[in-house]
């Protein structure tokens, strides 16, 4: 991968660790309650409780969202793009 100035980007474990520590409060765990139960990792994208995650689901599906403090929150899927397998959810 190349930066806009043509300089190769070098991202190693230390850079990843620093980035994770900066954004970890935004990372959430999502559990699905559909026939194919599972979980995904996502992150907050909106001030009204919206989050994005990768994984199969359907619009309106019941979800649970677990925040970094270990609290579970009821949520639902408000959109899903099957081409990219990205979904958007909202805390109820």
Buried (B, 14 or more C-beta within 10 A) or exposed (E): EEEEEEEEEEEEEEEEEEEEEEEEEEBBBBBBEEEEEEBBEBEBBEEEBBBBBEBBBEEEBBBBBBBEEEEEEEBBBBBBEEEEEBBBBBBE
